[in-house]
């Protein structure tokens, strides 16, 4: 009996030990946890930023309508580049292809045709209009995203585009860009090809907002000797720093004639307010034309803002000194 009891006790003791061992193994297994880090692979969608178009067909149509209404107030008519056929000038220049040859304010800058206005040029041209009878060409551009109207009136040299001082055409373009109505002045004085003043505005005493405001500067650029020399530089690409022997006279027809003494060197001009009118001929009496004929060609009249001439040829101290010295030795006969 005692032996049986001992066996029972031994079996119970072994069972207890086995249970304790299983319990320890379970605790050990539970303490060993594997940490799994979830890696999220998010596909990044590529985004391409396209700059917003600054010009469109609707605005282009509004500009065309504005030009058609504004031109008669200047006594002019204009034709625009249609986006397909080159806009050809009497000088042989054809736009927009020849934009690569022009300068802006005398500098070689990046300028080209871009109908949306958001291209990579420094000046993105969205519209071009030329006057049908005179050498005046307007370029409607975006420069650093802002509307800028340039005008060219050069004839015998590389076209040099300058910011127009015409308040009506500047305001018209800017308003169209902003989606506003482009107002056309009821009456405009054609005192400048690239500049005009509204007779209904009492504040428009001068078109040139960049010229010197003092009275001596205003008086100096009205001197026919100075205007004549600036025109000579502009039309003939003449270097006044050489102090050339220029003569100036006034004829019975009301024109001034400036030149170096020969008939072929003479450049005739008149002054009307802030505008200079001058006349050129493509061929003189001794020139042989491409078709073999000889003889002078009809005169071509040009007009240019005296303000633009002053800004280009009479704005620095050196320019003023050169022209003033030359003018001092000239008399109008």
C-alpha positions in Angstrom: 0.0 0.0 0.0 2.8 2.3 0.8 4.6 1.5 -2.4 1.4 2.3 -4.4 1.1 5.6 -2.6 4.7 6.5 -3.4 4.2 5.8 -7.1 1.1 8.0 -7.2 3.1 10.8 -5.5 6.0 10.4 -7.9 3.6 10.7 -10.9 2.0 13.8 -9.5 5.3 15.4 -8.9 6.5 14.6 -12.5 3.2 16.1 -13.9 3.8 19.3 -11.9 7.3 19.6 -13.2 6.2 19.0 -16.8 3.5 21.6 -16.6 5.9 24.1 -15.1 8.3 23.5 -18.0 5.6 24.0 -20.6 4.5 27.2 -18.9 8.1 28.5 -19.0 8.5 27.6 -22.7 5.2 29.4 -23.5 6.4 32.5 -21.6 9.7 32.5 -23.4 8.0 32.1 -26.8 5.6 34.9 -26.0 8.4 37.2 -25.0 10.1 36.8 -28.4 8.0 38.9 -30.7 9.0 39.6 -34.3 8.4 43.2 -35.3 7.4 43.7 -38.9 7.7 47.2 -40.4 5.3 47.9 -43.1 6.9 49.7 -46.0 4.5 51.9 -47.9 5.3 52.5 -51.5 3.5 55.5 -52.7 3.7 56.3 -56.4 4.5 59.9 -56.9 2.7 61.4 -59.9 4.8 63.6 -62.0 3.5 67.2 -62.3 4.3 69.4 -65.2 3.8 73.1 -64.7 2.7 74.9 -67.8 2.8 78.7 -67.7 -0.6 80.2 -68.3 -1.2 81.6 -71.8 -1.2 85.4 -71.7 -2.8 85.9 -75.2 -5.5 84.1 -77.1 -7.7 84.4 -80.1 -10.4 86.4 -78.3 -7.9 89.1 -77.2 -6.3 89.1 -80.6 -9.7 89.8 -82.2 -10.3 92.6 -79.7 -6.9 94.1 -80.6 -7.7 94.0 -84.3 -11.0 95.8 -83.6 -9.2 98.4 -81.5 -6.6 99.1 -84.2 -9.3 99.5 -86.8 -11.0 102.1 -84.6 -7.9 103.9 -83.4 -6.1 104.2 -86.8 -8.5 106.7 -88.3 -8.0 109.0 -85.4 -4.4 109.2 -86.5 -5.3 109.6 -90.1 -3.7 106.2 -90.8 -4.6 102.6 -91.6 -2.9 99.4 -90.5 -2.6 95.8 -91.6 -1.6 93.0 -89.2 0.3 89.7 -89.4 -2.3 86.9 -89.8 -0.2 84.2 -88.4 0.4 82.6 -91.8 1.6 85.0 -94.4 4.7 87.1 -93.7 4.1 90.8 -93.1 6.4 92.5 -95.6 7.6 96.0 -95.4 8.8 98.3 -98.2 12.3 98.0 -96.9 12.4 94.3 -97.7 12.0 93.2 -94.1 9.5 90.4 -93.5 8.0 89.7 -90.1 7.9 87.6 -87.9 10.9 85.8 -89.4 13.1 88.9 -89.4 12.5 89.6 -85.7 15.8 87.7 -85.3 17.6 90.7 -86.9 16.1 93.6 -84.9 17.4 95.4 -81.9 15.4 96.8 -79.0 16.6 100.1 -77.6 19.7 99.6 -79.6 20.5 96.3 -77.9 20.5 92.7 -79.3 17.9 91.0 -77.2 15.9 87.8 -77.5 12.7 88.6 -79.3 10.4 86.4 -81.4 6.9 85.4 -82.3 4.9 83.5 -79.7 1.2 83.7 -80.1 0.5 82.8 -76.5 2.9 85.3 -75.1 4.5 82.9 -72.6 7.5 81.7 -74.6 11.2 81.8 -73.7 12.0 85.1 -75.5 12.7 88.2 -73.5 10.1 89.8 -75.7 7.3 87.5 -76.8 5.5 89.0 -79.8 1.8 88.2 -80.0 0.7 90.7 -82.7 2.4 92.9 -85.4 0.7 95.8 -87.3 2.2 98.0 -90.0 1.0 101.3 -91.4 0.0 100.8 -95.0 1.6 104.0 -96.4 4.2 105.0 -93.9 7.1 103.1 -92.3 5.5 102.5 -88.9 5.4 99.1 -87.3 3.9 98.2 -83.9 4.9 95.1 -82.0 2.6 94.0 -79.2 4.7 92.0 -76.8 5.0 90.5 -73.3 8.2 91.3 -71.5 8.6 89.4 -68.2 4.9 88.6 -68.4 3.9 92.3 -68.8 2.4 93.9 -71.9 4.8 96.2 -73.8 4.1 97.9 -77.1 7.2 98.5 -79.3 7.4 100.7 -82.4 9.8 100.8 -85.3 10.2 103.6 -87.7 13.8 103.0 -89.0 14.3 102.8 -92.8 17.9 102.5 -93.8 19.4 100.5 -91.0 18.7 97.5 -88.7 15.2 98.0 -87.3 15.5 99.3 -83.8 12.3 98.8 -81.7 11.5 101.4 -79.0 8.8 101.4 -76.4 6.0 103.6 -77.8 5.0 106.8 -76.0 1.6 106.7 -77.5 -0.7 106.7 -74.5 -3.8 105.5 -76.4 -2.2 102.4 -78.0 -0.4 101.5 -74.7 -3.6 101.7 -72.7 -5.6 99.8 -75.3 -3.2 96.9 -75.3 -3.0 96.8 -71.5 -6.8 96.9 -71.1 -7.2 94.1 -73.6 -4.7 91.9 -71.7 -6.6 92.6 -68.5 -9.9 91.6 -70.1 -11.2 95.2 -70.0 -12.6 97.4 -72.8 -10.0 99.2 -74.9 -11.2 102.8 -75.2 -10.5 104.7 -78.4 -9.9 108.5 -78.0 -12.6 110.5 -79.8 -10.0 112.9 -81.2 -6.3 112.3 -81.5 -3.6 114.6 -82.8 -1.1 112.9 -85.0 1.9 114.6 -83.4 4.0 111.4 -83.6 3.9 108.2 -85.5 4.5 106.2 -82.4 3.0 108.8 -80.2 -0.3 110.7 -80.0 -2.2 112.9 -77.6 -5.9 113.1 -76.9 -7.2 116.5 -77.5 -9.9 115.9 -74.9 -7.4 115.4 -72.1 -6.1 118.5 -70.4 -3.2 116.5 -68.8 -1.6 115.6 -72.1 0.8 118.5 -72.6 3.6 116.2 -73.8 3.7 112.6 -75.1 7.2 112.0 -73.9 7.0 111.0 -70.3 10.8 110.1 -70.2 12.1 113.5 -71.5 13.7 116.1 -69.3 11.0 118.2 -67.6 13.0 121.5 -67.4 12.2 124.2 -69.9 15.7 124.4 -71.3 15.7 120.8 -72.4 12.2 121.3 -74.0 13.4 124.4 -75.9 16.7 122.7 -77.0 15.0 119.8 -78.9 12.8 122.2 -80.8 15.9 123.8 -82.4 15.9 122.8 -86.1 19.7 122.4 -86.1 19.5 119.8 -83.3 16.5 118.1 -84.8 18.2 118.0 -88.2 21.4 116.5 -86.8 19.4 113.8 -84.8 17.5 113.0 -88.0 20.8 112.7 -89.9 22.1 110.3 -87.3 18.9 108.3 -87.4 18.4 108.1 -91.2 22.0 108.0 -92.4 23.5 106.1 -89.4 25.9 109.1 -89.2 28.4 109.4 -86.3 28.2 113.0 -85.0 31.2 112.5 -82.7 33.3 113.3 -85.8 31.9 116.9 -85.8 31.1 116.8 -89.5 30.8 119.9 -91.6 27.0 120.1 -91.8 25.0 122.9 -93.4 21.3 123.7 -92.9 19.0 125.9 -94.9 15.2 126.6 -95.0 13.6 126.5 -98.4 10.5 128.3 -99.7 8.5 125.1 -99.4 8.8 125.3 -95.7 11.3 122.4 -95.4 14.7 122.4 -93.8 17.5 120.8 -95.7 20.6 119.5 -93.8 23.6 117.9 -95.4 27.3 118.1 -96.1 27.1 120.3 -99.2 26.1 118.0 -102.0 22.5 117.6 -103.3 22.6 113.8 -102.6 23.6 114.3 -99.0 20.7 116.6 -98.2 17.9 115.4 -95.9 14.7 117.4 -95.9 12.5 117.7 -92.9 9.9 119.7 -91.1 8.9 120.1 -87.4 5.3 119.9 -86.3 5.0 120.0 -82.5 6.6 116.9 -81.1 6.9 115.3 -84.5 9.6 115.5 -87.2 8.6 114.7 -90.8 11.4 113.8 -93.2 11.6 112.7 -96.8 13.9 110.1 -98.5 14.3 108.7 -102.0 15.4 105.1 -102.6 17.2 106.1 -105.9 18.7 109.4 -106.9 19.0 110.7 -110.4 22.4 109.0 -110.9 21.4 105.6 -109.5 20.8 102.6 -111.7 17.9 100.5 -110.5 17.8 96.7 -110.5 15.8 96.7 -113.7 18.4 98.7 -115.5 16.5 102.0 -115.5 18.1 105.2 -114.3 16.5 108.1 -112.5 15.2 109.3 -109.2 12.4 107.5 -107.4 9.4 109.3 -105.7 9.9 110.7 -102.3 8.8 108.7 -99.3 7.6 110.6 -96.2 8.5 109.4 -92.7 7.6 110.7 -89.3 9.2 110.1 -86.0 8.7 111.4 -82.5 11.3 114.1 -81.5 11.0 112.5 -78.0 12.3 109.2 -79.4 15.1 111.0 -81.2 16.1 112.9 -78.1 16.1 109.7 -76.0 18.4 108.0 -78.5 20.8 110.9 -79.6 20.5 113.7 -77.0 20.1 112.2 -73.6 23.7 111.8 -72.2 26.1 114.6 -71.4 28.5 113.5 -74.2 25.7 113.4 -76.8 24.5 116.9 -75.7 28.0 118.3 -75.8 28.7 116.9 -79.3 25.4 118.2 -80.8 25.6 121.5 -79.0 29.1 122.2 -80.2 28.2 121.3 -83.8 25.0 123.4 -83.7 26.9 126.4 -82.4 28.9 126.5 -85.7 25.8 126.2 -87.9 23.5 128.9 -89.1 20.1 128.4 -90.8 20.2 130.1 -94.2 
